[in-house]
Amino acid sequence: MFLELDGHGPHYSQLTRAMKSAIQDGRLAVGARLPPTRVLAEELGLSRITVLTAYEQLRAEGYIIGRVGSGSYVSASRTDPMPPSHTQAKSIAPPSNYAKRARQLADWSIARLHHDRRLDMQYGRSQVNPTLGAIWGRELARAATRTKLEYTSHQGLPILREQICHYLARRRGIRTSPDRILVVGGTQQAITLISRVLLDEGDTVAIEEPHYFGAWQQFGAHGASLLPIPTDREGLVCGALPRQAPRLVMVTPSHQFPSGPPLSLPRREELLRYAQAGDCWIVEDDYDGELHHDSPPLPALRSLDADDRVIYVGTFSKVMFGAMRLGYMVLPEVLRGDFINAKYLCDRGSPVIQQAALAHFMEDGGFERHLRYMTRELGARRRELLAGLQQHAGARVQIADTHAGMHIVVWLPDYSHAQVDALIADAHDRGLGLYSIAPHYRQPPAVPGLILGYCGLSRVQLREAMQLFGECLDAIDAAARKLSPPRRQRA
């Protein structure tokens, strides 16, 4: 414990004043356990009697309380609350170009708008398997006792990279080797490394419209010139790519995020030809390529790449849980060393025990069993959601359902953007969290739409959510009728 004595008067008085000051200004928080008197005396070079006397004085004045058999704790009765941090901060000019660009980014809190709502339809949540927490706890405990507690390969544990290779060959049609795998801290770190390795300020990045705004933010913060490319029912419109190829093109070919359609096979081939002819790179974000419900998934774009132009990015955050923060990249051979260097400079490697636990989970077959369960359960929840939409919303919404992933998009062609904003606000007040698709566009789409995530709610909850959704639509319709002018009667 850091305590600075002022040098005035007996040591016990100096110690008492120092501890009072630490308690009053919040350095010693309410409920904090104080060190035993013997320990504090050794740390400060004082006698134990001096510390005991100071503790007794603080206890008499109500600053601390004693608990028999437990120790001494800071009391709430004499503690001033910490002032909000924003009142202490001073406004300064951005200290770098990166900081300046980062300050101009969109609101980071979009994905958490309704986390306090009982029925939150946040997309991308992976809370499906109720037993996964206990299973993962056992895997972590096993790994902690069998893993060397020291720095390891910053490229990733060899056994995990081997398991990822087997998984990609079996599930995504990608044949690669462990030395081409880089284990990263999720998709966001992958995009950060791509920006550092491939981009200088002003380089052009072509990105789908609509897009994953986390990628737009990352590339923008690194100074890229962002070029939105439209998508349609076949995915990225390759014909809209510029004649002068950008530095890289980022796509979500298995399940366009957020609108849904996969990139068709002819367009995949067209995009690969474009990258080869223009000497540019393709980033394939395969964020939920494993999760198909009524049809087999198309193989990954990387599996068709004969020219080694595709940087494949996968994540365990969707198929496991968001707090895992582990993902991986399949690297083109000519960029392998550059990306490994960038990872080393970033963090020296991802958490080792977590990697070891995941590797054993995959090797033992637990990961495949979890995936099968998750796919079945997601399919059941999706059917429940679609039935609820049909029953409570009917023809008032158009469903863009692509039989994949953890969300669907519904369009509301008969409503304005203002009405949909009011719908979201009303739903929030009723305990239902709805999310607009508009933040994933540079300019709002012509027709307003919603992204409905069905992963984080049970089937019973989805049934209730759709009933509330229908009630919110009814309320918007009723308000619109009140504002409509009455029809004139014919004579």
C-alpha positions in Angstrom: 0.0 0.0 0.0 1.4 3.4 -1.0 1.0 5.9 1.9 3.1 9.1 2.1 3.8 10.3 5.7 4.0 14.1 6.1 6.8 14.1 8.7 4.9 16.2 11.2 4.3 14.7 14.7 4.3 11.1 16.0 4.4 8.3 13.4 0.9 7.1 14.4 -0.6 10.5 13.8 1.2 10.8 10.4 -0.1 7.3 9.4 -3.6 8.2 10.6 -3.7 11.4 8.4 -2.3 9.6 5.4 -4.9 6.8 5.6 -7.7 9.3 6.2 -6.6 11.2 3.0 -6.5 7.9 1.0 -10.0 7.0 2.2 -11.5 10.4 1.6 -10.2 10.8 -2.0 -11.2 7.3 -3.0 -7.7 5.7 -3.3 -9.0 3.3 -0.6 -12.5 2.3 -1.8 -15.5 1.5 0.4 -15.3 -2.1 1.5 -11.6 -2.4 0.7 -9.7 -4.8 3.0 -6.8 -3.2 4.8 -3.5 -5.0 5.2 -2.9 -6.8 8.5 -1.1 -4.5 10.9 2.1 -6.7 10.8 2.2 -6.6 7.0 1.7 -2.8 6.9 4.3 -2.2 9.5 6.8 -4.1 7.5 6.0 -2.3 4.3 6.3 1.2 5.9 9.2 0.4 8.2 7.2 1.2 11.3 6.5 -0.6 14.5 3.4 -2.8 14.7 2.3 -0.8 17.8 2.3 2.4 15.6 0.1 0.8 13.0 -2.2 -0.7 15.7 -2.6 2.8 17.3 -3.4 4.3 13.9 -6.0 1.6 13.1 -7.7 2.1 16.5 -7.9 5.9 15.9 -9.4 5.4 12.4 -11.9 2.9 13.9 -12.9 5.3 16.6 -13.6 8.1 14.0 -15.6 5.7 11.9 -13.2 5.5 8.9 -12.7 1.8 9.2 -14.6 -1.2 10.7 -13.3 -4.4 12.1 -14.7 -7.9 11.4 -13.9 -10.6 13.8 -11.6 -13.2 12.2 -11.5 -11.3 8.9 -9.7 -8.0 9.3 -10.3 -4.3 9.0 -12.3 -2.7 6.1 -12.9 0.8 4.8 -16.3 2.1 6.1 -18.8 3.9 3.9 -19.7 6.4 6.6 -16.7 8.7 6.1 -16.0 8.2 2.5 -16.7 10.8 -0.2 -17.8 9.5 -3.6 -15.3 9.7 -6.4 -16.1 12.6 -8.8 -17.0 11.6 -12.3 -13.9 11.2 -14.4 -15.2 13.5 -17.2 -15.2 16.4 -14.8 -11.4 16.0 -14.3 -10.5 15.6 -17.9 -9.1 18.4 -20.0 -9.9 18.8 -23.7 -6.8 18.7 -25.8 -6.2 18.6 -29.6 -5.8 15.0 -30.9 -2.2 14.0 -30.2 -1.8 12.1 -33.5 -3.6 11.7 -36.9 -4.8 8.3 -35.7 -6.3 9.8 -32.5 -8.0 12.5 -34.7 -9.6 9.9 -37.0 -10.6 7.7 -34.1 -12.4 10.6 -32.4 -14.5 11.1 -35.6 -15.7 7.5 -35.6 -19.4 6.5 -35.2 -20.8 5.8 -31.7 -19.1 2.7 -30.3 -22.2 1.9 -28.2 -24.5 1.0 -31.1 -24.4 -2.7 -30.3 -25.3 -2.1 -26.6 -28.3 0.1 -27.0 -30.7 -2.3 -25.4 -28.6 -4.6 -23.3 -30.7 -3.6 -20.3 -33.9 -4.8 -22.0 -35.4 -8.1 -21.1 -35.9 -9.1 -24.7 -32.7 -7.9 -26.5 -32.6 -8.9 -30.2 -28.9 -8.0 -30.5 -27.4 -9.7 -33.5 -24.1 -11.6 -33.2 -24.7 -13.0 -29.7 -23.9 -16.7 -29.3 -25.7 -17.7 -26.1 -27.2 -20.9 -27.3 -25.7 -23.9 -25.5 -26.6 -23.8 -21.8 -23.9 -26.4 -21.0 -21.0 -24.7 -22.7 -20.0 -22.6 -19.7 -19.5 -25.7 -17.5 -17.7 -27.6 -20.4 -15.4 -24.6 -21.0 -14.6 -24.3 -17.3 -13.5 -27.9 -17.3 -11.3 -27.4 -20.4 -9.7 -24.3 -18.8 -9.0 -26.2 -15.6 -7.4 -29.1 -17.5 -5.3 -26.7 -19.7 -4.1 -24.7 -16.7 -2.5 -27.8 -15.1 -1.0 -29.1 -18.3 0.3 -26.0 -20.0 3.7 -24.4 -19.5 3.2 -21.0 -17.9 5.6 -19.1 -20.1 5.7 -17.2 -23.3 5.1 -19.4 -26.4 4.9 -18.9 -30.1 3.3 -15.6 -30.9 1.9 -17.2 -34.1 -0.3 -19.5 -31.9 0.1 -22.8 -30.2 1.1 -25.4 -32.8 -1.6 -27.9 -31.6 -4.3 -25.3 -32.0 -3.1 -24.3 -35.5 -3.2 -28.0 -36.4 -6.8 -28.4 -35.2 -7.8 -25.2 -37.1 -6.4 -26.7 -40.3 -8.4 -30.0 -39.8 -11.5 -27.9 -39.1 -11.1 -25.7 -42.1 -10.6 -28.7 -44.4 -13.7 -30.5 -43.0 -16.1 -27.6 -42.7 -15.0 -24.8 -45.1 -13.2 -26.7 -47.9 -9.9 -24.9 -47.2 -6.7 -26.9 -47.5 -3.8 -25.2 -45.7 -0.9 -26.0 -43.3 -0.3 -24.9 -39.7 2.5 -22.6 -40.7 0.0 -20.5 -42.7 -2.3 -20.1 -39.6 -2.0 -17.0 -37.3 -4.0 -17.1 -34.1 -5.4 -13.6 -33.2 -7.6 -11.9 -30.7 -10.7 -12.0 -32.8 -11.8 -10.4 -36.0 -11.1 -6.9 -34.8 -7.4 -7.7 -34.2 -7.2 -9.4 -37.6 -8.5 -6.2 -39.3 -6.0 -4.1 -37.3 -3.1 -6.3 -38.4 -4.3 -6.2 -42.0 -4.4 -2.4 -41.8 -0.9 -2.2 -40.3 0.6 -4.7 -42.8 -1.1 -3.6 -46.0 -2.2 0.0 -45.8 -0.5 3.4 -45.8 -2.5 6.5 -45.2 -4.6 7.3 -48.3 -4.7 3.7 -49.7 -8.1 2.6 -51.0 -10.1 -0.1 -49.4 -13.3 -1.4 -51.2 -15.9 -2.5 -48.7 -19.4 -3.8 -49.1 -22.4 -1.6 -48.7 -24.0 -2.3 -46.3 -21.0 -3.3 -44.2 -19.7 -4.3 -40.8 -19.2 -0.9 -39.2 -16.4 -2.3 -37.0 -14.3 -2.9 -40.2 -15.2 0.5 -41.5 -14.0 2.1 -38.3 -10.7 0.1 -38.2 -9.8 0.9 -41.8 -10.9 4.5 -41.4 -8.9 5.0 -38.2 -5.7 3.8 -40.0 -6.2 6.5 -42.6 -7.6 4.4 -45.5 -9.8 5.9 -48.2 -13.0 3.8 -48.0 -14.9 3.0 -51.1 -18.4 1.5 -50.6 -19.4 -1.1 -53.2 -23.1 -2.0 -53.6 -24.5 -5.4 -52.9 -27.6 -7.2 -54.2 -29.1 -10.7 -54.0 -25.9 -12.2 -55.3 -23.6 -10.3 -52.9 -21.0 -7.8 -53.9 -21.6 -6.2 -57.3 -18.2 -6.9 -58.8 -19.0 -4.7 -61.8 -19.1 -1.7 -59.5 -15.5 -2.2 -58.5 -13.2 0.6 -59.9 -11.1 0.1 -63.0 -8.0 1.0 -60.9 -7.9 -1.8 -58.3 -7.9 -0.7 -54.7 -5.3 -2.0 -52.2 -7.7 -4.5 -50.9 -11.4 -5.6 -51.1 -13.2 -6.8 -48.0 -16.1 -9.1 -48.4 -18.4 -11.4 -46.3 -19.0 -14.0 -49.1 -20.7 -16.8 -47.0 -23.4 -14.6 -45.5 -23.2 -10.9 -46.5 -23.2 -8.8 -43.3 -25.8 -7.6 -42.5 -28.1 -8.0 -45.5 -27.7 -11.8 -45.8 -27.2 -13.2 -49.3 -24.1 -15.3 -50.1 -21.7 -14.2 -52.8 -22.7 -16.3 -55.9 -20.2 -18.6 -57.5 -19.9 -16.6 -60.7 -19.2 -13.4 -58.7 -16.7 -15.3 -56.6 -14.8 -16.2 -59.7 -15.2 -12.7 -61.1 -13.8 -11.2 -57.8 -10.8 -13.6 -57.8 -10.0 -12.6 -61.5 -10.3 -9.0 -60.6 -7.8 -9.3 -57.7 -5.3 -11.2 -59.8 -5.5 -8.7 -62.7 -5.3 -5.7 -60.4 -2.7 -7.1 -58.0 -4.9 -6.4 -55.0 -5.8 -8.4 -51.9 -9.1 -9.8 -50.8 -10.1 -10.1 -47.1 -12.6 -12.8 -46.5 -14.5 -12.3 -43.3 -16.1 -15.7 -42.7 -17.8 -14.6 -39.4 -20.5 -17.3 -39.3 -19.9 -19.5 -42.4 -20.5 -22.7 -40.3 -24.1 -21.8 -39.4 -26.5 -22.9 -42.2 -29.9 -24.3 -41.5 -31.8 -25.5 -44.6 -29.0 -25.9 -47.2 -25.3 -26.9 -47.2 -23.0 -23.8 -47.1 -20.9 -22.8 -50.1 -17.2 -23.5 -49.6 -15.1 -20.5 -48.5 -13.9 -18.1 -51.1 -10.4 -19.0 -50.0 -10.9 -22.6 -51.2 -11.2 -21.3 -54.8 -8.2 -19.0 -54.6 -5.5 -20.4 -56.9 -3.5 -17.2 -56.9 -3.1 -16.9 -53.1 -4.7 -13.4 -53.0 -7.3 -14.1 -50.2 -6.6 -13.4 -46.6 -9.1 -15.6 -44.7 -10.4 -14.4 -41.3 -12.3 -16.7 -39.0 -13.5 -16.3 -35.4 -14.6 -18.5 -32.5 -16.5 -15.6 -30.9 -19.7 -16.4 -32.8 -19.7 -20.2 -32.6 -18.5 -20.3 -29.0 -19.1 -17.0 -27.1 -18.1 -13.4 -27.5 -15.9 -13.2 -24.4 -13.5 -15.8 -25.9 -11.7 -13.3 -28.1 -9.9 -15.8 -30.2 -9.8 -16.0 -34.0 -7.5 -17.0 -36.8 -6.2 -15.9 -40.2 -5.1 -18.0 -43.1 -2.2 -16.1 -44.6 -0.9 -15.8 -48.2 2.6 -17.3 -48.2 4.2 -14.0 -49.4 2.7 -12.1 -46.4 3.2 -14.7 -43.8 6.3 -13.2 -42.2 4.9 -9.7 -42.2 1.7 -10.7 -40.4 3.6 -12.8 -37.8 5.9 -9.8 -37.2 2.9 -7.5 -36.8 1.3 -9.9 -34.3 4.6 -10.1 -32.3 4.8 -6.3 -32.1 1.1 -6.1 -31.1 0.9 -8.4 -28.1 3.5 -11.2 -28.2 0.7 -13.8 -28.7 -2.8 -14.7 -27.6 -3.5 -16.2 -24.2 -1.9 -19.6 -24.0 -4.1 -21.4 -21.6 -7.2 -20.5 -23.5 -5.5 -21.7 -26.8 -4.7 -25.0 -25.1 -8.2 -25.4 -23.8 -9.7 -24.8 -27.2 -7.2 -27.1 -29.0 -8.2 -30.0 -26.7 -11.9 -29.2 -27.0 -11.5 -29.5 -30.8 -9.3 -32.5 -30.7 -11.6 -34.4 -28.3 -14.7 -33.8 -30.5 -16.5 -31.4 -28.1 -16.3 -28.6 -30.6 -18.1 -30.6 -33.3 -20.8 -31.7 -30.9 -21.3 -28.1 -29.8 -21.6 -27.0 -33.4 -24.2 -29.6 -34.2 -26.2 -28.7 -31.2 -25.9 -25.0 -31.9 -27.0 -25.4 -35.6 -30.1 -27.4 -34.6 -31.1 -25.0 -31.9 -30.5 -21.9 -34.1 -32.7 -23.5 -36.8 -35.5 -24.0 -34.3 -35.2 -20.4 -33.1 -35.2 -19.1 -36.6 -38.4 -21.0 -37.4 -40.0 -19.6 -34.2 -39.0 -16.1 -35.2 -40.3 -16.4 -38.8 -43.6 -17.9 -37.5 -44.0 -15.0 -35.1 -43.3 -12.4 -37.8 -45.9 -14.0 -40.0 -48.5 -14.0 -37.2 -47.9 -10.6 -35.7 -46.4 -8.5 -38.5 -47.8 -10.2 -41.7 -47.5 -8.2 -44.9 -46.2 -5.1 -43.1 -42.7 -6.4 -43.3 -40.5 -8.0 -46.0 -38.2 -10.8 -44.7 -34.8 -11.1 -46.3 -34.2 -14.6 -45.1 -31.1 -16.4 -46.3 -31.2 -19.7 -44.2 -27.9 -18.9 -42.5 -26.4 -17.2 -39.5 -27.9 -15.8 -36.3 -30.0 -12.9 -37.6 -32.5 -12.0 -40.3 -33.2 -8.6 -41.9 -36.8 -7.3 -42.2 -37.6 -4.4 -44.4 -40.5 -2.0 -43.7 -41.4 -0.5 -47.0 -44.6 1.1 -45.9 -42.9 3.1 -43.1 -40.6 6.1 -43.0 -37.2 6.2 -41.2 -38.7 8.4 -38.6 -41.5 6.0 -38.0 -39.0 3.1 -37.6 -37.0 5.2 -35.1 -40.2 5.7 -33.1 -40.9 2.0 -33.4 -37.5 1.2 -31.9 -38.0 3.7 -29.1 -41.5 2.3 -28.3 -40.1 -1.2 -28.3 -37.3 -0.2 -25.9 -39.9 1.2 -23.5 -41.8 -2.1 -23.6 -38.6 -4.1 -22.9 -37.8 -5.2 -26.5 -34.5 -4.3 -28.1 -34.7 -3.7 -31.8 -31.8 -2.6 -34.0 -31.9 -0.6 -37.2 -29.8 -1.6 -40.2 -29.1 2.1 -41.0 -25.8 2.3 -39.1 -24.3 -0.2 -41.5 -24.8 2.2 -44.5 -22.9 5.3 -45.2 -26.2 6.9 -46.2 -29.6 5.5 -44.9 -31.1 3.0 -47.3 -34.2 4.0 -49.3 -36.3 1.6 -47.3 -35.9 1.3 -43.5 -35.0 -2.1 -42.0 -34.3 -3.9 -38.8 -31.7 -6.6 -38.0 -33.4 -9.2 -35.7 -30.9 -11.4 -33.8 -32.4 -14.7 -32.6 -29.4 -16.2 -31.0 -29.6 -14.6 -27.6 -33.3 -15.4 -26.9 -35.1 -18.7 -26.2 -38.0 -19.9 -28.4 -40.4 -18.8 -25.7 -38.8 -15.4 -25.5 -38.8 -15.0 -29.3 -42.6 -15.8 -29.3 -43.1 -13.0 -26.7 -40.8 -10.7 -28.6 -42.7 -11.0 -31.8 -46.0 -10.3 -30.0 -44.5 -7.1 -28.7 -43.1 -6.3 -32.1 -46.6 -6.6 -33.6 -48.0 -4.4 -30.8 -45.4 -1.7 -31.6 -46.3 -1.9 -35.3 -50.0 -1.5 -34.3 -49.1 1.6 -32.3 -47.2 3.2 -35.2 -50.1 2.4 -37.5 -52.6 4.0 -35.1 -50.5 7.1 -34.8 -50.3 7.4 -38.6 -54.1 7.1 -38.9 -54.6 10.0 -36.4 -52.3 12.2 -38.5 -54.0 11.4 -41.8 -56.5 13.9 -43.0 -60.1 12.7 -43.1 -61.5 11.8 -46.5 -64.1 14.2 -48.0 -67.6 12.8 -48.4 -69.1 12.8 -51.8 -72.2 14.8 -52.3 
